[in-house]
């Protein structure tokens, strides 16, 4: 039986945070580069607050503890996203890919563009796992590890090649990353990735349906289910002719103005 407080509310909360947070991060990372240091400081403050929230919430297996840990994990994740998209923590290679590269050399160059970010994410995941080890509430660590896995899968698919590699929300200073994307094509890897994430969503969903109504276990499993469903959606975006600006155009005001002015100049 579907519960309003145990299933529907967590779903609405997760989708709302995903939509608003993605837009706000895109807005901050597409502003003038002079504002990046302030964005990084604000993101760092939220990240530290998120770590503290996860640490506190890990000791309570209550509803408020689940939501607090969930919010804390998203704050830490947002900190990393701002660091990457501003270029503060990306990788040592910040130039376009060499033409004609294949195999190990292409992979090495592509990895060098994001390795600092990936290492930071992995270390943070290990930190959160250690902080919540044997704790009654492990939602914070689980959420972060899940987001890490979903993002890593998306990056690997874009490197191999996807039908829709549009990246409208990618800041101009990271435009060189597009040269590391694979050819526009449908691959078995993308299909398997979507199926695997959907299977994980189904597993979390079964846990949410089996948990006692209104319990912290039900809410936690529902939050994780929704994150997985959003992961499926984001991977479907890689397969379908979807433009980021369709959902988050409001977060890219300068680009919208530029496109509008360009359109007007042609008419």
C-alpha positions as CSV (number, residue, x, y, z in Angstrom):
1,X,0.0,0.0,0.0
2,X,1.3,3.4,-1.0
3,X,1.7,5.8,1.9
4,X,1.5,9.6,1.6
5,X,4.1,10.3,4.3
6,X,6.3,7.3,3.6
7,X,6.3,7.3,-0.2
8,X,4.8,10.3,-1.8
9,X,6.3,13.0,0.4
10,X,9.9,11.7,0.0
11,X,9.4,11.5,-3.7
12,X,8.2,15.1,-3.9
13,X,11.0,16.3,-1.7
14,X,13.7,14.6,-3.7
15,X,12.4,15.7,-7.1
16,X,12.0,19.3,-5.8
17,X,15.5,19.4,-4.4
18,X,17.0,17.8,-7.5
19,X,15.3,20.4,-9.8
20,X,16.1,23.5,-7.7
21,X,19.6,22.5,-6.6
22,X,20.7,21.6,-10.2
23,X,19.5,24.9,-11.4
24,X,21.2,26.9,-8.6
25,X,24.5,25.1,-9.2
26,X,24.3,25.7,-12.9
27,X,23.4,29.4,-12.3
28,X,26.4,29.8,-10.0
29,X,28.8,28.1,-12.3
30,X,27.7,30.0,-15.4
31,X,28.3,33.5,-13.9
32,X,31.4,35.6,-14.3
33,X,34.6,33.9,-13.2
34,X,35.2,36.7,-10.7
35,X,32.3,35.3,-8.6
36,X,33.7,31.7,-8.4
37,X,35.7,32.3,-5.3
38,X,32.6,33.4,-3.4
39,X,30.6,30.5,-4.8
40,X,33.3,28.0,-3.7
41,X,33.4,29.6,-0.2
42,X,29.6,29.4,0.1
43,X,29.6,25.8,-1.2
44,X,32.4,24.9,1.2
45,X,30.3,26.3,4.1
46,X,27.3,24.2,3.0
47,X,29.6,21.2,2.5
48,X,31.0,21.4,6.1
49,X,27.5,21.9,7.4
50,X,26.4,18.8,5.5
51,X,29.2,16.7,7.0
52,X,28.2,17.8,10.5
53,X,24.5,17.1,9.7
54,X,25.4,13.6,8.5
55,X,27.5,13.0,11.6
56,X,24.7,14.1,14.0
57,X,21.9,12.3,12.0
58,X,23.9,9.0,11.9
59,X,23.2,8.5,15.6
60,X,19.4,8.7,15.2
61,X,17.3,6.2,13.2
62,X,14.3,8.5,13.3
63,X,12.4,10.3,10.6
64,X,14.1,13.6,11.3
65,X,17.4,11.8,11.3
66,X,16.8,10.3,7.8
67,X,15.8,13.7,6.3
68,X,18.7,15.4,8.0
69,X,21.2,12.8,6.7
70,X,19.7,13.0,3.2
71,X,19.9,16.8,3.2
72,X,23.5,16.7,4.5
73,X,24.6,14.3,1.8
74,X,23.1,16.5,-0.9
75,X,24.9,19.6,0.6
76,X,28.2,17.7,0.5
77,X,27.5,16.6,-3.0
78,X,26.6,20.2,-4.1
79,X,29.9,21.4,-2.7
80,X,31.8,18.9,-4.9
81,X,29.7,19.9,-7.9
82,X,30.5,23.6,-7.5
83,X,34.2,22.7,-7.1
84,X,34.1,20.8,-10.3
85,X,32.0,23.1,-12.4
86,X,34.0,26.2,-11.4
87,X,37.1,24.4,-12.4
88,X,38.6,24.5,-8.9
89,X,38.7,20.7,-8.6
90,X,38.7,19.1,-12.1
91,X,42.0,17.7,-13.3
92,X,45.5,18.7,-14.4
93,X,44.6,18.6,-18.1
94,X,42.5,21.6,-19.1
95,X,42.8,21.6,-22.9
96,X,40.9,19.9,-25.7
97,X,41.7,16.3,-26.6
98,X,44.3,15.6,-29.3
99,X,42.7,14.6,-32.6
100,X,42.9,11.0,-33.6
101,X,43.7,9.5,-30.2
102,X,42.3,6.1,-29.4
103,X,42.6,3.4,-26.8
104,X,44.7,3.9,-23.7
105,X,46.1,7.3,-24.6
106,X,42.6,8.7,-25.2
107,X,41.4,7.3,-21.9
108,X,44.5,8.7,-20.1
109,X,43.9,12.2,-21.4
110,X,40.2,12.0,-20.6
111,X,40.9,10.8,-17.1
112,X,43.3,13.6,-16.5
113,X,40.6,16.2,-17.1
114,X,38.5,15.0,-14.1
115,X,40.8,12.9,-11.9
116,X,41.1,15.4,-9.1
117,X,37.3,15.5,-8.8
118,X,36.9,11.8,-8.9
119,X,39.6,11.3,-6.2
120,X,37.9,13.9,-4.0
121,X,34.5,12.2,-4.4
122,X,36.0,8.8,-3.6
123,X,37.8,10.1,-0.5
124,X,34.6,11.8,0.7
125,X,32.6,8.6,0.1
126,X,35.2,6.6,2.2
127,X,35.0,9.3,4.9
128,X,31.2,9.2,5.1
129,X,31.2,5.4,5.2
130,X,33.7,5.4,8.1
131,X,31.7,8.0,10.0
132,X,28.5,6.0,9.7
133,X,30.0,2.6,10.1
134,X,27.8,0.5,12.5
135,X,25.7,3.7,13.1
136,X,21.9,3.3,13.3
137,X,21.4,5.7,10.4
138,X,23.5,5.2,7.3
139,X,21.4,7.2,4.8
140,X,23.9,10.0,4.4
141,X,26.7,7.7,3.3
142,X,24.3,5.6,1.1
143,X,23.0,8.7,-0.7
144,X,26.5,10.0,-1.4
145,X,27.8,6.7,-2.7
146,X,24.7,6.3,-4.8
147,X,25.1,9.7,-6.4
148,X,28.8,9.0,-6.9
149,X,28.0,5.8,-8.7
150,X,25.3,7.4,-10.9
151,X,27.6,10.3,-11.9
152,X,30.5,7.9,-12.7
153,X,28.3,5.8,-14.9
154,X,27.1,8.8,-16.8
155,X,30.6,10.0,-17.3
156,X,31.8,6.7,-18.6
157,X,28.8,6.5,-21.0
158,X,29.6,10.0,-22.4
159,X,33.2,9.0,-22.8
160,X,32.2,5.8,-24.8
161,X,29.5,7.7,-26.7
162,X,25.8,8.4,-26.4
163,X,23.1,9.4,-28.8
164,X,22.6,12.8,-27.1
165,X,25.8,14.3,-25.8
166,X,24.3,17.8,-25.5
167,X,25.8,19.8,-22.6
168,X,24.1,23.2,-22.6
169,X,24.6,23.6,-18.9
170,X,28.4,23.0,-19.1
171,X,30.2,26.3,-18.3
172,X,32.1,27.9,-21.1
173,X,35.4,27.4,-19.3
174,X,34.9,23.7,-19.3
175,X,33.9,23.5,-23.0
176,X,37.0,21.5,-23.7
177,X,35.5,18.5,-22.0
178,X,33.1,18.1,-24.9
179,X,36.1,17.0,-27.1
180,X,36.5,13.9,-24.9
181,X,32.9,12.8,-25.5
182,X,32.5,9.7,-27.7
183,X,30.6,9.6,-31.0
184,X,26.9,10.1,-31.0
185,X,25.6,6.6,-30.9
186,X,23.6,4.1,-28.9
187,X,25.7,1.6,-27.1
188,X,25.1,-1.6,-25.2
189,X,26.7,0.0,-22.2
190,X,24.1,2.8,-22.0
191,X,21.2,0.2,-22.3
192,X,22.8,-2.0,-19.6
193,X,23.4,1.1,-17.4
194,X,19.7,2.2,-17.6
195,X,18.5,-1.4,-16.9
196,X,20.9,-1.8,-13.9
197,X,19.9,1.5,-12.3
198,X,16.2,0.7,-12.9
199,X,16.8,-2.6,-11.1
200,X,18.4,-0.9,-8.1
201,X,15.4,1.5,-8.1
202,X,13.1,-1.6,-8.0
203,X,15.0,-3.1,-5.2
204,X,14.9,0.1,-3.1
205,X,11.2,0.4,-4.0
206,X,10.5,-3.1,-2.7
207,X,12.1,-2.2,0.6
208,X,10.0,0.9,0.8
209,X,6.8,-1.0,0.2
210,X,7.7,-3.7,2.7
211,X,8.7,-1.3,5.5
212,X,6.3,-0.4,8.3
213,X,4.0,2.5,7.2
214,X,5.4,5.9,8.1
215,X,8.6,4.4,9.5
216,X,12.1,5.9,9.0
217,X,13.0,2.8,7.0
218,X,10.1,3.4,4.6
219,X,11.1,7.1,4.1
220,X,14.8,6.3,3.7
221,X,14.1,3.6,1.1
222,X,11.7,5.9,-0.8
223,X,14.3,8.7,-0.9
224,X,16.8,6.2,-2.4
225,X,14.2,4.9,-4.8
226,X,13.5,8.4,-6.1
227,X,17.2,9.1,-6.5
228,X,17.6,6.0,-8.6
229,X,14.6,6.9,-10.7
230,X,16.1,10.3,-11.3
231,X,19.3,8.5,-12.3
232,X,17.4,6.5,-14.8
233,X,15.8,9.7,-16.2
234,X,19.2,11.4,-16.5
235,X,20.6,8.4,-18.4
236,X,17.5,8.4,-20.6
237,X,18.4,12.1,-21.4
238,X,21.6,10.8,-22.9
239,X,19.7,8.5,-25.2
240,X,16.9,10.9,-26.2
241,X,17.0,14.3,-28.0
242,X,16.6,16.3,-24.8
243,X,18.0,19.8,-24.2
244,X,19.1,20.8,-20.7
245,X,17.7,24.2,-21.3
246,X,14.2,22.7,-21.5
247,X,14.2,22.3,-17.7
248,X,16.9,24.6,-16.5
249,X,16.9,27.5,-19.0
250,X,16.0,29.8,-16.1
251,X,19.4,29.0,-14.6
252,X,21.3,30.2,-17.7
253,X,20.1,33.8,-18.1
254,X,23.1,35.1,-20.0
255,X,23.0,32.3,-22.5
256,X,19.3,32.9,-23.0
257,X,19.8,36.6,-23.7
258,X,22.7,35.8,-26.1
259,X,20.6,33.3,-28.0
260,X,17.7,35.8,-28.1
261,X,19.9,38.6,-29.4
262,X,21.5,36.4,-32.0
263,X,18.0,35.3,-33.2
264,X,16.8,38.9,-33.4
265,X,19.9,39.9,-35.4
266,X,19.1,37.3,-38.0
267,X,15.5,38.5,-38.5
